[in-house]
Amino acid sequence: MTTEINRRVVLASRPKGVPDAGHFRVEDVPMTAPAEGEVLVRTRYWSVDPAMRGWVNDAPNYLPPVEIGAVMRSFAVGEVVDSRDPAYAPGDIVTGRFGWQRLATVEAAAIDRKVTETDLPQSYALGILGLNGITAYFGLLDVCAARPGDIVAVSTAAGAVGSAVGQIAKLRGCRTVGIAGGPAKTALCRDRYGYDAAIDYKSQDVAAALSEAAPDGVDCYFDNTCGPISDAVMTRLRRGARIAICGTAAIQDWDPLPIGPRVHRQLLVARARMQGFLAFDYADRYDEARAALADWLRYGQLVSHEHVLQGAAAAPGAIAMLYRGENTGKLLIEVD
């Protein structure tokens, strides 16, 4: 019997800041058969997410860093091909933290769920029906507590999370202002995701453009960047504004950590609330979010745009590509 070969991407060296292709290595190793309580998954898509920068850096985080020589941690979706756990059977489509590898032999506990939305693209399980969509849903509706009539500003508004935030806000009856980089992405915000206004932070003064787009100020700010963009939005907060801190894409290096956080005076003046959150905080409500998101997709009220790279060879440079803003939509790798 011929042993099948597992192609995988491992962390070759520890980066400082955003990892690039040189920090990873693609290798072929024999497949590991599942032991009792384990499941073998043939992955079809690997996710590329901003959080992966934090997972490879040796800096304080909510998960320990990926070890040198270990498979790169990531979410993936694929098909069960062998199972030694009664909860899963060959043919099941599952998602979980399987890593950047073609054949993942994992404990059953590493599986997040069976994918039941079989009428929708399988890749959606990693994006709009995965942590990206769930993050947008709870960040906007729970943390920001968006209400009909609110003015909602979103940074990285054309990204996998930001694009969903803008669309959900419109469904909620809000006016939306997206902040993105470059004319192509601002056009996506307006034409595909339905933002009422879009600001190009690369060519426009964000504070001035926001004053024009939202002359009465902002009720909700969904912050994916921190840094100068967020400083500009802070000057436009309305009384009682709510700010959800989802990401820190503008901070390229965490060693040393940026000074702060300072208490921005506008938070005091506007009696505003600013809160950091992770989608994991809402694990017991994932089904609620997925059900709503799936129905909006089915009825054409929500759209998802994906940027798919081909094969394991594309994976090492994918995180750096994400941070350069070169992707349009959810960034995925389709497995060889």
C-alpha beads as a LAMMPS data file, in Angstrom:
LAMMPS data file: protein, C-alpha beads

336 atoms
335 bonds

1 atom types
1 bond types

-500.0 500.0 xlo xhi
-500.0 500.0 ylo yhi
-500.0 500.0 zlo zhi

Masses

1 110.0

Atoms # bond

1 1 1 0.000 0.000 0.000
2 1 1 1.376 3.392 -1.022
3 1 1 1.478 6.002 1.698
4 1 1 -0.139 9.254 0.604
5 1 1 2.018 12.354 0.847
6 1 1 0.922 15.334 2.902
7 1 1 1.982 18.734 1.574
8 1 1 2.183 21.304 4.349
9 1 1 3.489 24.792 5.116
10 1 1 5.537 25.185 8.298
11 1 1 6.968 28.169 10.141
12 1 1 10.693 28.192 9.341
13 1 1 11.801 31.233 11.359
14 1 1 10.327 33.704 13.819
15 1 1 9.305 37.018 12.250
16 1 1 9.191 40.411 13.849
17 1 1 6.009 42.086 12.701
18 1 1 4.379 40.901 9.476
19 1 1 5.773 37.546 8.247
20 1 1 6.784 37.203 4.618
21 1 1 7.444 34.225 2.356
22 1 1 10.943 33.724 3.775
23 1 1 9.555 32.834 7.192
24 1 1 7.815 29.688 5.876
25 1 1 8.776 26.431 4.194
26 1 1 6.675 24.087 2.037
27 1 1 7.433 20.429 2.643
28 1 1 6.113 16.995 1.748
29 1 1 5.836 14.354 4.478
30 1 1 4.068 10.983 4.765
31 1 1 0.441 11.131 5.826
32 1 1 -0.290 10.275 9.454
33 1 1 -3.179 7.833 9.891
34 1 1 -5.704 8.744 12.601
35 1 1 -5.457 7.076 16.005
36 1 1 -8.382 6.429 18.327
37 1 1 -10.345 9.667 18.790
38 1 1 -8.753 11.320 15.752
39 1 1 -10.051 12.317 12.333
40 1 1 -8.267 12.651 8.985
41 1 1 -9.432 15.630 6.935
42 1 1 -8.515 16.350 3.325
43 1 1 -8.579 20.136 3.260
44 1 1 -9.919 22.076 0.297
45 1 1 -9.424 25.718 1.354
46 1 1 -7.078 27.385 3.843
47 1 1 -7.921 30.722 5.385
48 1 1 -5.594 33.735 5.490
49 1 1 -6.465 36.105 8.338
50 1 1 -4.904 39.197 9.951
51 1 1 -4.719 37.329 13.275
52 1 1 -2.072 35.027 11.801
53 1 1 0.524 37.762 12.198
54 1 1 -0.019 37.599 15.950
55 1 1 0.108 33.806 15.959
56 1 1 3.684 33.692 14.595
57 1 1 5.155 36.585 16.583
58 1 1 6.619 35.970 20.021
59 1 1 4.494 38.644 21.677
60 1 1 1.632 38.614 24.192
61 1 1 -1.498 37.252 22.539
62 1 1 -4.613 35.210 23.243
63 1 1 -2.953 32.049 21.838
64 1 1 0.629 30.799 22.219
65 1 1 2.848 31.435 19.175
66 1 1 3.237 28.767 16.496
67 1 1 6.416 26.819 17.169
68 1 1 9.308 26.866 14.704
69 1 1 8.974 23.828 12.432
70 1 1 5.250 23.425 13.178
71 1 1 2.451 23.544 10.625
72 1 1 1.164 27.094 10.263
73 1 1 -1.957 27.518 12.331
74 1 1 -5.020 28.400 10.281
75 1 1 -8.663 27.671 9.817
76 1 1 -9.522 25.332 6.968
77 1 1 -12.476 23.499 5.457
78 1 1 -12.424 20.032 3.974
79 1 1 -13.804 16.521 3.834
80 1 1 -13.399 13.743 6.382
81 1 1 -11.670 10.817 4.662
82 1 1 -11.068 8.598 7.709
83 1 1 -12.397 8.763 11.247
84 1 1 -11.707 7.032 14.530
85 1 1 -14.334 9.103 16.311
86 1 1 -18.029 8.127 16.154
87 1 1 -19.169 11.748 15.770
88 1 1 -17.621 12.023 12.294
89 1 1 -17.827 9.868 9.190
90 1 1 -16.105 9.891 5.803
91 1 1 -17.817 12.398 3.549
92 1 1 -18.603 14.903 6.297
93 1 1 -17.607 18.472 5.384
94 1 1 -16.003 20.086 8.420
95 1 1 -14.188 23.243 9.480
96 1 1 -11.599 23.694 12.170
97 1 1 -8.088 24.817 13.001
98 1 1 -6.457 22.250 10.721
99 1 1 -3.490 24.366 9.634
100 1 1 -1.911 24.901 6.269
101 1 1 -1.714 21.247 5.284
102 1 1 -3.398 19.115 2.659
103 1 1 -4.092 16.170 4.991
104 1 1 -4.788 17.050 8.611
105 1 1 -4.850 14.301 11.227
106 1 1 -6.416 15.969 14.233
107 1 1 -8.194 15.204 17.457
108 1 1 -11.942 15.463 17.030
109 1 1 -11.914 18.448 19.396
110 1 1 -10.061 20.449 16.714
111 1 1 -13.157 20.323 14.513
112 1 1 -15.381 23.357 14.995
113 1 1 -18.447 22.047 13.195
114 1 1 -19.955 20.087 10.340
115 1 1 -20.868 22.384 7.463
116 1 1 -24.617 22.157 6.939
117 1 1 -25.095 25.014 4.452
118 1 1 -24.546 22.676 1.495
119 1 1 -26.486 24.975 -0.852
120 1 1 -23.821 27.658 -0.457
121 1 1 -20.143 27.581 -1.558
122 1 1 -17.967 25.488 0.748
123 1 1 -15.413 28.302 0.969
124 1 1 -17.988 30.501 2.709
125 1 1 -17.417 28.420 5.843
126 1 1 -14.075 30.238 6.240
127 1 1 -15.333 33.730 5.459
128 1 1 -18.829 35.101 5.546
129 1 1 -20.142 32.020 7.424
130 1 1 -16.935 31.659 9.449
131 1 1 -15.138 33.932 11.874
132 1 1 -15.173 36.889 9.468
133 1 1 -18.948 37.035 9.205
134 1 1 -19.444 36.152 12.860
135 1 1 -17.010 38.904 13.891
136 1 1 -18.895 41.432 11.782
137 1 1 -22.270 40.310 13.132
138 1 1 -21.481 40.502 16.844
139 1 1 -19.076 43.420 16.609
140 1 1 -21.693 45.584 14.953
141 1 1 -24.903 44.370 16.597
142 1 1 -23.643 43.631 20.121
143 1 1 -20.476 45.661 20.747
144 1 1 -21.466 48.694 18.669
145 1 1 -25.168 48.083 19.365
146 1 1 -26.023 49.636 15.992
147 1 1 -29.542 51.024 15.764
148 1 1 -31.660 52.157 12.799
149 1 1 -30.609 55.643 11.778
150 1 1 -27.086 55.374 13.201
151 1 1 -24.112 56.628 11.197
152 1 1 -21.624 53.743 11.002
153 1 1 -17.997 54.188 9.937
154 1 1 -15.855 51.145 9.104
155 1 1 -12.106 50.904 8.466
156 1 1 -10.731 48.297 6.021
157 1 1 -14.261 48.499 4.706
158 1 1 -13.619 46.360 1.625
159 1 1 -12.033 43.510 3.606
160 1 1 -13.614 40.233 4.630
161 1 1 -14.913 41.617 7.933
162 1 1 -15.458 45.243 6.958
163 1 1 -17.512 44.430 3.863
164 1 1 -19.869 42.320 5.978
165 1 1 -20.129 45.038 8.638
166 1 1 -21.201 47.606 6.054
167 1 1 -23.859 45.351 4.573
168 1 1 -25.281 44.293 7.937
169 1 1 -25.409 47.938 8.997
170 1 1 -27.467 48.743 5.895
171 1 1 -29.807 45.855 6.695
172 1 1 -30.097 47.381 10.169
173 1 1 -31.214 50.715 8.684
174 1 1 -27.953 52.618 9.224
175 1 1 -26.075 55.065 7.011
176 1 1 -22.617 53.695 6.241
177 1 1 -19.228 55.250 5.527
178 1 1 -16.433 52.922 4.460
179 1 1 -12.723 53.712 4.692
180 1 1 -10.473 51.721 2.345
181 1 1 -7.233 52.075 0.400
182 1 1 -7.279 52.986 -3.283
183 1 1 -9.936 53.694 -5.928
184 1 1 -10.618 50.009 -6.673
185 1 1 -11.499 49.252 -3.062
186 1 1 -13.567 52.376 -2.529
187 1 1 -15.478 51.471 -5.703
188 1 1 -16.096 48.001 -4.245
189 1 1 -17.428 49.627 -1.084
190 1 1 -19.932 51.716 -3.001
191 1 1 -20.887 49.425 -5.881
192 1 1 -20.739 45.952 -4.378
193 1 1 -21.205 46.404 -0.648
194 1 1 -23.653 49.295 -0.739
195 1 1 -21.797 51.850 1.388
196 1 1 -23.415 55.283 1.232
197 1 1 -19.978 56.899 1.070
198 1 1 -16.417 55.627 0.689
199 1 1 -13.187 57.368 1.699
200 1 1 -9.792 56.555 0.158
201 1 1 -7.322 56.977 3.013
202 1 1 -4.424 56.846 0.549
203 1 1 -5.480 59.980 -1.332
204 1 1 -7.893 61.819 0.959
205 1 1 -7.703 63.553 4.317
206 1 1 -9.829 61.124 6.322
207 1 1 -11.063 63.640 8.902
208 1 1 -12.081 66.170 6.227
209 1 1 -13.717 63.520 4.041
210 1 1 -15.568 62.103 7.034
211 1 1 -16.830 65.576 7.934
212 1 1 -18.332 65.792 4.460
213 1 1 -19.733 62.246 4.417
214 1 1 -21.108 62.418 7.982
215 1 1 -21.495 66.106 8.870
216 1 1 -23.353 65.300 12.088
217 1 1 -20.696 62.828 13.242
218 1 1 -20.454 59.070 13.750
219 1 1 -22.541 56.933 16.104
220 1 1 -20.647 53.665 15.589
221 1 1 -17.063 53.034 14.529
222 1 1 -15.955 49.503 13.638
223 1 1 -12.172 49.751 13.962
224 1 1 -10.008 47.271 12.075
225 1 1 -6.861 49.403 11.963
226 1 1 -6.176 51.673 14.962
227 1 1 -3.494 54.238 14.091
228 1 1 -4.010 57.454 12.082
229 1 1 -7.324 56.419 10.506
230 1 1 -8.858 55.817 13.904
231 1 1 -7.398 59.080 15.247
232 1 1 -9.265 60.882 12.459
233 1 1 -12.548 59.109 13.201
234 1 1 -12.231 59.979 16.897
235 1 1 -12.600 63.663 16.009
236 1 1 -16.038 62.961 14.497
237 1 1 -17.758 61.031 17.320
238 1 1 -21.322 61.893 18.251
239 1 1 -22.523 61.870 21.835
240 1 1 -22.932 58.296 23.037
241 1 1 -20.842 56.836 20.212
242 1 1 -19.791 53.175 20.411
243 1 1 -16.457 51.910 19.104
244 1 1 -15.637 48.243 18.492
245 1 1 -11.908 47.445 18.396
246 1 1 -11.558 44.481 16.070
247 1 1 -8.064 44.806 14.583
248 1 1 -4.820 46.776 14.582
249 1 1 -3.701 46.540 10.952
250 1 1 -2.017 49.974 11.025
251 1 1 0.445 48.837 13.698
252 1 1 3.195 47.007 11.845
253 1 1 5.544 46.292 14.744
254 1 1 4.689 45.368 18.331
255 1 1 8.250 45.455 19.677
256 1 1 8.320 47.844 21.335
257 1 1 4.577 48.171 21.746
258 1 1 3.175 51.560 20.687
259 1 1 2.883 53.955 23.618
260 1 1 -0.599 53.991 25.076
261 1 1 -3.410 53.464 24.864
262 1 1 -4.018 57.096 25.701
263 1 1 -7.478 58.154 26.780
264 1 1 -8.610 60.202 23.816
265 1 1 -10.304 63.396 25.039
266 1 1 -13.073 62.969 22.483
267 1 1 -14.172 59.792 24.280
268 1 1 -14.830 61.996 27.305
269 1 1 -16.486 64.826 25.384
270 1 1 -18.750 62.460 23.423
271 1 1 -19.397 60.176 26.429
272 1 1 -18.333 57.410 24.058
273 1 1 -17.631 53.753 24.775
274 1 1 -14.701 51.837 23.250
275 1 1 -14.446 48.063 23.616
276 1 1 -12.131 45.403 22.264
277 1 1 -13.615 42.018 21.410
278 1 1 -12.945 38.661 19.764
279 1 1 -15.468 36.503 17.949
280 1 1 -14.508 33.694 20.357
281 1 1 -16.320 35.674 23.069
282 1 1 -19.590 34.698 21.375
283 1 1 -18.935 30.991 20.813
284 1 1 -22.214 30.001 22.448
285 1 1 -24.115 32.142 19.904
286 1 1 -22.348 31.159 16.666
287 1 1 -25.423 29.311 15.376
288 1 1 -27.505 32.485 15.714
289 1 1 -25.067 34.477 13.594
290 1 1 -24.581 31.772 10.953
291 1 1 -28.330 31.268 10.535
292 1 1 -28.904 35.001 9.958
293 1 1 -25.917 35.354 7.625
294 1 1 -26.889 32.277 5.577
295 1 1 -30.453 33.524 5.102
296 1 1 -29.230 36.965 4.008
297 1 1 -26.947 35.258 1.478
298 1 1 -29.725 33.046 0.142
299 1 1 -32.067 36.000 -0.362
300 1 1 -29.418 38.165 -2.012
301 1 1 -29.309 40.678 0.841
302 1 1 -25.651 39.929 1.548
303 1 1 -22.796 39.299 -0.884
304 1 1 -19.331 37.877 -0.340
305 1 1 -16.286 38.482 -2.497
306 1 1 -13.354 36.056 -2.374
307 1 1 -9.736 36.346 -3.508
308 1 1 -8.456 32.803 -4.052
309 1 1 -4.773 31.891 -4.409
310 1 1 -3.832 28.536 -5.918
311 1 1 -1.800 25.889 -4.133
312 1 1 0.548 25.578 -1.184
313 1 1 3.295 27.480 -3.000
314 1 1 1.166 30.644 -2.718
315 1 1 0.710 30.328 1.049
316 1 1 4.080 31.617 2.386
317 1 1 3.576 35.097 0.957
318 1 1 -0.149 35.328 1.628
319 1 1 -0.069 37.034 5.051
320 1 1 2.246 39.765 3.788
321 1 1 -0.029 40.190 0.764
322 1 1 -2.970 40.655 3.114
323 1 1 -1.173 43.361 5.095
324 1 1 -0.134 45.164 1.927
325 1 1 -3.821 45.363 1.071
326 1 1 -3.422 43.584 -2.270
327 1 1 -6.381 41.245 -1.816
328 1 1 -9.914 42.131 -2.825
329 1 1 -12.259 40.263 -0.524
330 1 1 -11.722 37.257 1.695
331 1 1 -8.256 35.827 1.077
332 1 1 -8.171 32.042 0.668
333 1 1 -5.796 29.385 -0.614
334 1 1 -7.283 26.577 -2.675
335 1 1 -5.364 23.435 -1.820
336 1 1 -3.353 21.638 -4.512

Bonds

1 1 1 2
2 1 2 3
3 1 3 4
4 1 4 5
5 1 5 6
6 1 6 7
7 1 7 8
8 1 8 9
9 1 9 10
10 1 10 11
11 1 11 12
12 1 12 13
13 1 13 14
14 1 14 15
15 1 15 16
16 1 16 17
17 1 17 18
18 1 18 19
19 1 19 20
20 1 20 21
21 1 21 22
22 1 22 23
23 1 23 24
24 1 24 25
25 1 25 26
26 1 26 27
27 1 27 28
28 1 28 29
29 1 29 30
30 1 30 31
31 1 31 32
32 1 32 33
33 1 33 34
34 1 34 35
35 1 35 36
36 1 36 37
37 1 37 38
38 1 38 39
39 1 39 40
40 1 40 41
41 1 41 42
42 1 42 43
43 1 43 44
44 1 44 45
45 1 45 46
46 1 46 47
47 1 47 48
48 1 48 49
49 1 49 50
50 1 50 51
51 1 51 52
52 1 52 53
53 1 53 54
54 1 54 55
55 1 55 56
56 1 56 57
57 1 57 58
58 1 58 59
59 1 59 60
60 1 60 61
61 1 61 62
62 1 62 63
63 1 63 64
64 1 64 65
65 1 65 66
66 1 66 67
67 1 67 68
68 1 68 69
69 1 69 70
70 1 70 71
71 1 71 72
72 1 72 73
73 1 73 74
74 1 74 75
75 1 75 76
76 1 76 77
77 1 77 78
78 1 78 79
79 1 79 80
80 1 80 81
81 1 81 82
82 1 82 83
83 1 83 84
84 1 84 85
85 1 85 86
86 1 86 87
87 1 87 88
88 1 88 89
89 1 89 90
90 1 90 91
91 1 91 92
92 1 92 93
93 1 93 94
94 1 94 95
95 1 95 96
96 1 96 97
97 1 97 98
98 1 98 99
99 1 99 100
100 1 100 101
101 1 101 102
102 1 102 103
103 1 103 104
104 1 104 105
105 1 105 106
106 1 106 107
107 1 107 108
108 1 108 109
109 1 109 110
110 1 110 111
111 1 111 112
112 1 112 113
113 1 113 114
114 1 114 115
115 1 115 116
116 1 116 117
117 1 117 118
118 1 118 119
119 1 119 120
120 1 120 121
121 1 121 122
122 1 122 123
123 1 123 124
124 1 124 125
125 1 125 126
126 1 126 127
127 1 127 128
128 1 128 129
129 1 129 130
130 1 130 131
131 1 131 132
132 1 132 133
133 1 133 134
134 1 134 135
135 1 135 136
136 1 136 137
137 1 137 138
138 1 138 139
139 1 139 140
140 1 140 141
141 1 141 142
142 1 142 143
143 1 143 144
144 1 144 145
145 1 145 146
146 1 146 147
147 1 147 148
148 1 148 149
149 1 149 150
150 1 150 151
151 1 151 152
152 1 152 153
153 1 153 154
154 1 154 155
155 1 155 156
156 1 156 157
157 1 157 158
158 1 158 159
159 1 159 160
160 1 160 161
161 1 161 162
162 1 162 163
163 1 163 164
164 1 164 165
165 1 165 166
166 1 166 167
167 1 167 168
168 1 168 169
169 1 169 170
170 1 170 171
171 1 171 172
172 1 172 173
173 1 173 174
174 1 174 175
175 1 175 176
176 1 176 177
177 1 177 178
178 1 178 179
179 1 179 180
180 1 180 181
181 1 181 182
182 1 182 183
183 1 183 184
184 1 184 185
185 1 185 186
186 1 186 187
187 1 187 188
188 1 188 189
189 1 189 190
190 1 190 191
191 1 191 192
192 1 192 193
193 1 193 194
194 1 194 195
195 1 195 196
196 1 196 197
197 1 197 198
198 1 198 199
199 1 199 200
200 1 200 201
201 1 201 202
202 1 202 203
203 1 203 204
204 1 204 205
205 1 205 206
206 1 206 207
207 1 207 208
208 1 208 209
209 1 209 210
210 1 210 211
211 1 211 212
212 1 212 213
213 1 213 214
214 1 214 215
215 1 215 216
216 1 216 217
217 1 217 218
218 1 218 219
219 1 219 220
220 1 220 221
221 1 221 222
222 1 222 223
223 1 223 224
224 1 224 225
225 1 225 226
226 1 226 227
227 1 227 228
228 1 228 229
229 1 229 230
230 1 230 231
231 1 231 232
232 1 232 233
233 1 233 234
234 1 234 235
235 1 235 236
236 1 236 237
237 1 237 238
238 1 238 239
239 1 239 240
240 1 240 241
241 1 241 242
242 1 242 243
243 1 243 244
244 1 244 245
245 1 245 246
246 1 246 247
247 1 247 248
248 1 248 249
249 1 249 250
250 1 250 251
251 1 251 252
252 1 252 253
253 1 253 254
254 1 254 255
255 1 255 256
256 1 256 257
257 1 257 258
258 1 258 259
259 1 259 260
260 1 260 261
261 1 261 262
262 1 262 263
263 1 263 264
264 1 264 265
265 1 265 266
266 1 266 267
267 1 267 268
268 1 268 269
269 1 269 270
270 1 270 271
271 1 271 272
272 1 272 273
273 1 273 274
274 1 274 275
275 1 275 276
276 1 276 277
277 1 277 278
278 1 278 279
279 1 279 280
280 1 280 281
281 1 281 282
282 1 282 283
283 1 283 284
284 1 284 285
285 1 285 286
286 1 286 287
287 1 287 288
288 1 288 289
289 1 289 290
290 1 290 291
291 1 291 292
292 1 292 293
293 1 293 294
294 1 294 295
295 1 295 296
296 1 296 297
297 1 297 298
298 1 298 299
299 1 299 300
300 1 300 301
301 1 301 302
302 1 302 303
303 1 303 304
304 1 304 305
305 1 305 306
306 1 306 307
307 1 307 308
308 1 308 309
309 1 309 310
310 1 310 311
311 1 311 312
312 1 312 313
313 1 313 314
314 1 314 315
315 1 315 316
316 1 316 317
317 1 317 318
318 1 318 319
319 1 319 320
320 1 320 321
321 1 321 322
322 1 322 323
323 1 323 324
324 1 324 325
325 1 325 326
326 1 326 327
327 1 327 328
328 1 328 329
329 1 329 330
330 1 330 331
331 1 331 332
332 1 332 333
333 1 333 334
334 1 334 335
335 1 335 336
